[in-house]
Amino acid sequence: MILSRRLLLAAPLLPLAARAQAETTLRLRGIIAAASDGSLSLVLAPDAAISSRRRVALSEIRPGDYLGITAEPGPEDRLRAVEVVIFPEAMRGVGEGHRPFDLTPSSTMTNATVESAVMAAEGRVLTMAFGGRQLPIEVPPGASVVTPVPAAREDLKPGAQVLITAQRDAQGQLTARRITVSKDGVMLPM
């Protein structure tokens, strides 16, 4: 909820924020609260980018698409997607690579180009290409497949899930630069 250009977030954000205090840029997940003891207050930058996500059918993913895939280790050491984000062409190359991610202790993020997409017994297997590497990732039927769409400050309502990229200034104040908000029944991985 926006109060005096501030966003008040429910307490579950605090542990993630506390671990990352030494960092300049933070990624925070939580649920917007109207007001709460122990809430975390963030200033919304005047030019903060606000988006939500729209569901997309897994079958719409094609070779050449640029994706961000949050995954967990699965059977036989194969990565299993939790969420697949189909980036718009303007985001091609952003964050390219494969690295640990902060959704869970074992999660990873792969931002890469789809080299191939084949049907498998447990969904689809996407072979992702980046930096001369190839990485197969299984996308089970229950995985979230989405694409970013514009949203507005008015969408930042109590009860909405948010994923925030914020910067901390020298005084410790957090300023939200990018916010993804749950909307129209499309939830965020928390």
Residue frames as qw, qx, qy, qz and C-alpha x, y, z in Angstrom:
[[0.000, 0.891, 0.454, 0.000, 0.00, 0.00, 0.00],
 [0.408, 0.404, -0.031, 0.818, 1.31, 3.45, -0.78],
 [0.372, -0.857, -0.326, 0.142, 1.34, 5.78, 2.20],
 [0.150, -0.934, 0.204, 0.253, 3.22, 9.06, 1.85],
 [0.561, 0.680, -0.463, -0.087, 5.19, 7.55, -1.04],
 [0.169, -0.443, 0.860, -0.191, 6.17, 4.58, 1.12],
 [0.762, -0.007, -0.555, -0.333, 5.35, 0.92, 0.71],
 [0.483, -0.458, 0.610, -0.430, 4.69, -1.02, 3.92],
 [0.654, 0.207, -0.700, -0.198, 5.50, -4.70, 3.73],
 [0.871, -0.428, -0.064, -0.234, 4.61, -7.58, 5.99],
 [0.506, -0.715, 0.482, -0.023, 7.22, -8.99, 8.37],
 [0.942, 0.054, 0.285, 0.166, 8.32, -12.02, 6.27],
 [0.556, 0.768, -0.123, 0.294, 10.67, -9.70, 4.39],
 [0.334, -0.884, 0.305, -0.116, 12.78, -8.91, 7.43],
 [0.813, -0.340, 0.414, 0.227, 15.01, -12.01, 7.52],
 [0.728, 0.453, 0.281, 0.430, 15.98, -11.66, 3.85],
 [0.142, 0.927, -0.037, 0.345, 16.65, -7.94, 4.27],
 [0.556, -0.777, 0.295, -0.006, 18.70, -8.48, 7.42],
 [0.866, -0.076, 0.353, 0.347, 20.98, -11.02, 5.69],
 [0.600, 0.504, 0.287, 0.551, 21.70, -8.60, 2.89],
 [0.189, -0.941, -0.159, 0.230, 22.33, -5.38, 4.84],
 [0.458, -0.519, 0.365, 0.622, 25.90, -5.06, 3.60],
 [0.438, 0.324, 0.637, 0.545, 24.72, -5.07, -0.03],
 [0.073, 0.223, -0.074, -0.969, 23.81, -1.95, -1.97],
 [0.571, 0.034, -0.406, -0.713, 21.12, -3.63, -4.09],
 [0.325, -0.040, 0.868, -0.374, 18.67, -6.06, -2.48],
 [0.453, -0.153, -0.669, -0.570, 15.94, -8.38, -3.77],
 [0.260, -0.026, 0.684, -0.681, 13.03, -8.64, -1.35],
 [0.357, -0.276, -0.779, -0.435, 9.90, -10.81, -1.42],
 [0.047, 0.174, 0.703, -0.688, 6.81, -10.29, 0.66],
 [0.036, -0.649, -0.725, -0.229, 3.17, -9.35, 0.92],
 [0.004, 0.418, -0.020, 0.908, 1.99, -5.76, 1.07],
 [0.313, -0.517, -0.722, 0.336, 0.45, -4.89, 4.44],
 [0.071, -0.880, -0.275, -0.381, -1.61, -1.83, 5.33],
 [0.118, -0.741, 0.460, -0.475, 0.33, -1.44, 8.57],
 [0.923, -0.206, -0.323, 0.030, 1.97, -3.93, 10.86],
 [0.501, -0.777, 0.376, 0.051, 4.31, -4.06, 13.83],
 [0.632, -0.314, 0.617, 0.348, 7.68, -5.07, 12.46],
 [0.680, 0.668, 0.295, 0.064, 6.87, -3.98, 8.92],
 [0.547, -0.187, 0.304, 0.757, 9.59, -2.83, 6.55],
 [0.279, 0.869, 0.217, -0.347, 9.15, 0.56, 4.92],
 [0.567, 0.061, 0.457, 0.683, 10.47, 1.31, 1.46],
 [0.194, 0.648, -0.021, -0.736, 10.45, 4.54, -0.47],
 [0.695, 0.496, 0.492, 0.168, 9.12, 4.20, -4.01],
 [0.313, -0.246, 0.334, 0.855, 11.46, 5.90, -6.47],
 [0.414, 0.552, 0.101, -0.716, 9.52, 8.35, -8.67],
 [0.530, 0.482, -0.522, -0.462, 10.59, 6.36, -11.72],
 [0.456, -0.201, 0.854, -0.151, 10.18, 2.89, -10.18],
 [0.432, 0.131, -0.713, -0.537, 9.36, 0.27, -12.81],
 [0.550, -0.010, 0.649, -0.526, 6.23, -1.63, -11.79],
 [0.476, 0.177, -0.701, -0.501, 5.17, -4.78, -13.58],
 [0.772, -0.108, 0.488, -0.392, 3.04, -7.86, -13.07],
 [0.120, -0.239, 0.906, 0.329, 2.98, -11.16, -14.90],
 [0.753, 0.237, -0.063, -0.610, 0.62, -12.74, -17.40],
 [0.738, -0.104, 0.666, 0.003, 0.31, -16.51, -17.75],
 [0.446, 0.553, -0.533, -0.460, 1.60, -18.03, -20.99],
 [0.984, 0.037, 0.082, -0.155, 1.17, -21.59, -22.27],
 [0.589, -0.486, 0.568, 0.307, 4.31, -23.67, -22.08],
 [0.701, 0.361, 0.547, 0.281, 3.68, -24.69, -25.70],
 [0.289, 0.953, 0.091, 0.019, 4.26, -21.07, -26.78],
 [0.390, -0.746, 0.442, 0.311, 7.97, -21.24, -25.92],
 [0.823, 0.565, 0.010, 0.061, 10.07, -21.53, -29.08],
 [0.757, -0.090, 0.093, 0.640, 13.77, -21.90, -29.89],
 [0.308, 0.459, 0.115, 0.825, 15.33, -18.44, -29.89],
 [0.403, -0.825, -0.232, -0.321, 13.18, -17.11, -27.02],
 [0.271, 0.402, -0.559, 0.672, 15.11, -15.48, -24.15],
 [0.689, -0.546, -0.416, -0.234, 13.98, -16.82, -20.76],
 [0.099, -0.511, 0.642, -0.562, 14.68, -16.56, -17.07],
 [0.793, -0.212, -0.530, -0.213, 14.14, -19.91, -15.34],
 [0.368, -0.538, 0.587, -0.481, 14.07, -20.37, -11.57],
 [0.817, 0.067, -0.546, -0.172, 14.75, -24.05, -10.89],
 [0.635, -0.542, 0.487, -0.256, 15.35, -26.60, -8.14],
 [0.046, 0.351, -0.924, -0.143, 17.36, -29.82, -8.33],
 [0.841, 0.044, -0.013, -0.540, 15.18, -32.70, -9.52],
 [0.924, -0.110, 0.365, 0.015, 15.54, -36.44, -10.02],
 [0.842, 0.249, 0.227, 0.421, 18.68, -37.68, -11.74],
 [0.418, -0.426, 0.064, 0.800, 20.42, -34.34, -11.09],
 [0.196, 0.479, 0.511, 0.686, 18.25, -32.61, -13.70],
 [0.050, 0.123, 0.269, -0.954, 17.02, -29.11, -12.95],
 [0.005, 0.593, 0.794, 0.133, 13.22, -28.74, -12.61],
 [0.018, 0.372, 0.111, 0.921, 11.68, -25.35, -13.31],
 [0.052, -0.490, -0.668, 0.558, 9.63, -23.62, -10.64],
 [0.283, 0.835, 0.243, -0.406, 8.96, -20.56, -12.80],
 [0.536, 0.182, 0.465, 0.681, 9.74, -19.68, -16.41],
 [0.114, 0.802, 0.162, -0.563, 9.69, -16.01, -17.40],
 [0.602, 0.465, 0.425, 0.491, 9.57, -15.26, -21.12],
 [0.242, -0.566, -0.026, 0.788, 11.42, -11.96, -21.45],
 [0.490, 0.838, 0.163, -0.172, 10.48, -9.37, -24.05],
 [0.781, 0.442, 0.026, 0.440, 13.06, -8.96, -26.82],
 [0.056, 0.881, -0.188, 0.430, 14.27, -5.68, -25.27],
 [0.618, -0.667, 0.381, -0.172, 15.56, -7.71, -22.28],
 [0.947, 0.246, -0.141, 0.152, 17.62, -10.18, -24.34],
 [0.587, 0.425, -0.407, 0.556, 21.00, -10.67, -22.67],
 [0.348, -0.683, 0.264, -0.585, 19.99, -9.22, -19.28],
 [0.616, -0.479, 0.545, -0.307, 21.61, -11.30, -16.53],
 [0.843, 0.318, -0.392, -0.186, 22.66, -14.01, -18.97],
 [0.222, 0.431, -0.826, 0.289, 24.11, -17.08, -17.29],
 [0.776, -0.348, -0.508, -0.138, 23.42, -19.69, -14.62],
 [0.141, 0.401, -0.565, 0.707, 23.87, -19.00, -10.91],
 [0.203, -0.359, -0.818, 0.401, 22.48, -19.67, -7.42],
 [0.217, -0.526, -0.295, -0.768, 19.24, -17.81, -6.68],
 [0.050, -0.169, 0.613, -0.770, 17.57, -16.68, -3.48],
 [0.665, -0.257, -0.317, -0.626, 14.13, -18.31, -3.78],
 [0.913, -0.399, 0.005, -0.081, 15.28, -21.31, -1.68],
 [0.463, -0.691, 0.512, 0.216, 18.70, -22.48, -0.48],
 [0.598, -0.069, 0.716, 0.354, 19.02, -24.85, -3.47],
 [0.535, 0.755, 0.363, -0.106, 17.38, -22.77, -6.22],
 [0.458, -0.159, 0.400, 0.778, 19.15, -21.48, -9.32],
 [0.395, 0.785, 0.149, -0.454, 18.45, -18.85, -11.97],
 [0.526, 0.014, 0.604, 0.598, 19.25, -19.39, -15.63],
 [0.360, 0.784, 0.081, -0.499, 18.84, -16.49, -18.04],
 [0.326, -0.260, 0.757, 0.504, 19.50, -17.83, -21.52],
 [0.514, 0.331, -0.354, -0.707, 18.24, -18.47, -25.03],
 [0.843, 0.073, 0.473, -0.244, 16.13, -21.54, -25.79],
 [0.010, 0.434, -0.779, -0.453, 18.13, -23.79, -28.08],
 [0.385, -0.103, -0.825, -0.400, 15.55, -26.58, -28.22],
 [0.530, -0.115, 0.440, -0.716, 12.24, -27.55, -26.63],
 [0.432, 0.049, -0.854, -0.287, 11.17, -31.20, -26.62],
 [0.765, -0.379, -0.054, -0.518, 8.30, -33.05, -25.00],
 [0.208, 0.293, -0.883, 0.301, 9.22, -35.43, -22.20],
 [0.430, -0.368, -0.825, -0.005, 7.34, -37.81, -19.92],
 [0.331, -0.594, -0.518, 0.519, 7.21, -35.17, -17.16],
 [0.076, 0.874, 0.136, -0.461, 6.50, -32.03, -19.21],
 [0.617, 0.767, -0.048, 0.168, 8.93, -30.34, -21.55],
 [0.710, -0.393, 0.111, 0.574, 12.71, -30.16, -21.56],
 [0.294, 0.955, -0.032, 0.030, 14.19, -26.84, -22.61],
 [0.782, -0.050, 0.026, 0.621, 17.84, -26.78, -23.59],
 [0.057, -0.988, -0.059, 0.129, 19.15, -23.36, -22.65],
 [0.750, 0.289, 0.015, 0.596, 22.24, -21.86, -24.32],
 [0.165, -0.984, 0.051, -0.040, 24.47, -19.19, -22.77],
 [0.197, -0.829, 0.520, 0.067, 28.17, -18.38, -22.96],
 [0.397, 0.454, -0.783, -0.154, 29.00, -21.45, -25.02],
 [0.172, -0.063, 0.919, -0.350, 27.21, -23.76, -22.56],
 [0.551, -0.225, -0.542, -0.594, 24.04, -25.81, -22.87],
 [0.140, -0.078, 0.787, -0.596, 21.86, -26.67, -19.91],
 [0.378, -0.342, -0.741, -0.437, 18.72, -28.86, -20.06],
 [0.213, -0.029, 0.552, -0.806, 15.91, -27.84, -17.70],
 [0.113, -0.383, -0.902, -0.163, 12.75, -29.86, -17.22],
 [0.298, -0.108, 0.094, -0.944, 9.55, -27.81, -17.08],
 [0.037, 0.264, 0.953, -0.146, 6.88, -29.90, -15.30],
 [0.082, -0.601, -0.639, -0.472, 3.18, -29.25, -15.94],
 [0.379, -0.796, -0.438, 0.175, 2.79, -27.36, -12.62],
 [0.468, -0.198, 0.007, 0.861, 5.56, -24.84, -13.27],
 [0.160, 0.848, 0.263, -0.432, 4.52, -21.23, -13.64],
 [0.491, 0.193, 0.441, 0.726, 5.12, -19.90, -17.18],
 [0.013, 0.883, 0.345, -0.318, 4.70, -16.12, -17.42],
 [0.478, 0.408, 0.150, 0.763, 5.76, -12.97, -19.21],
 [0.186, -0.403, -0.343, 0.828, 6.12, -9.49, -17.68],
 [0.087, 0.698, 0.517, 0.489, 3.42, -6.92, -18.41],
 [0.064, 0.385, -0.202, 0.899, 3.11, -3.31, -17.24],
 [0.392, -0.632, -0.652, 0.151, 1.41, -2.57, -13.93],
 [0.003, 0.726, 0.013, 0.688, 0.77, 0.63, -11.99],
 [0.036, 0.261, -0.619, 0.740, 1.22, 2.01, -8.48],
 [0.655, -0.172, 0.076, -0.732, -2.50, 1.43, -7.98],
 [0.855, 0.037, -0.496, -0.148, -1.81, -2.32, -8.21],
 [0.358, 0.229, -0.704, 0.568, 0.33, -2.16, -5.03],
 [0.606, -0.479, -0.111, -0.626, -2.52, -3.09, -2.68],
 [0.452, -0.412, 0.688, -0.392, -2.66, -4.83, 0.70],
 [0.858, 0.054, 0.471, -0.198, -2.46, -8.59, 0.25],
 [0.736, 0.651, -0.182, -0.045, -0.55, -8.44, -3.04],
 [0.851, -0.250, 0.196, 0.419, 2.70, -10.39, -3.29],
 [0.281, 0.939, -0.192, -0.055, 5.72, -8.37, -4.39],
 [0.835, -0.041, 0.095, 0.541, 9.25, -9.00, -5.59],
 [0.011, 0.999, -0.004, -0.053, 11.24, -5.80, -5.10],
 [0.720, 0.190, -0.087, 0.662, 14.67, -4.74, -6.27],
 [0.248, -0.960, -0.120, -0.038, 15.73, -1.95, -3.92],
 [0.549, 0.436, -0.325, 0.635, 18.81, 0.08, -3.16],
 [0.570, -0.702, -0.312, 0.291, 20.00, 1.03, 0.32],
 [0.247, 0.853, -0.133, 0.440, 21.47, 4.53, 0.77],
 [0.379, 0.365, -0.585, 0.617, 24.17, 5.55, 3.25],
 [0.371, -0.311, 0.403, -0.777, 21.54, 6.21, 5.94],
 [0.198, 0.029, 0.964, -0.176, 20.07, 2.73, 5.51],
 [0.562, 0.414, 0.247, -0.672, 16.88, 3.87, 3.71],
 [0.438, 0.123, 0.831, 0.320, 15.62, 1.40, 1.09],
 [0.396, 0.502, -0.090, -0.764, 14.35, 2.76, -2.23],
 [0.702, 0.266, 0.661, 0.012, 12.39, 0.46, -4.53],
 [0.044, 0.476, -0.495, -0.726, 13.61, 0.69, -8.15],
 [0.455, 0.064, -0.724, -0.515, 11.72, -2.26, -9.64],
 [0.484, -0.027, 0.675, -0.556, 8.61, -4.00, -8.32],
 [0.373, -0.070, -0.806, -0.454, 6.83, -7.06, -9.65],
 [0.437, -0.054, 0.498, -0.747, 3.37, -7.41, -8.12],
 [0.157, 0.240, 0.955, 0.072, 0.91, -10.32, -8.17],
 [0.383, 0.303, 0.026, -0.872, -2.19, -9.39, -10.14],
 [0.715, 0.229, -0.295, -0.591, -5.16, -11.05, -11.83],
 [0.955, -0.171, 0.148, -0.190, -4.55, -14.32, -9.97],
 [0.780, 0.429, -0.335, 0.307, -0.95, -14.72, -11.18],
 [0.655, -0.749, 0.085, 0.063, 1.06, -15.33, -8.02],
 [0.287, 0.777, -0.540, 0.148, 4.81, -14.91, -7.55],
 [0.818, -0.051, -0.525, 0.230, 7.11, -17.67, -6.32],
 [0.337, -0.800, 0.262, -0.422, 7.68, -16.97, -2.64]]
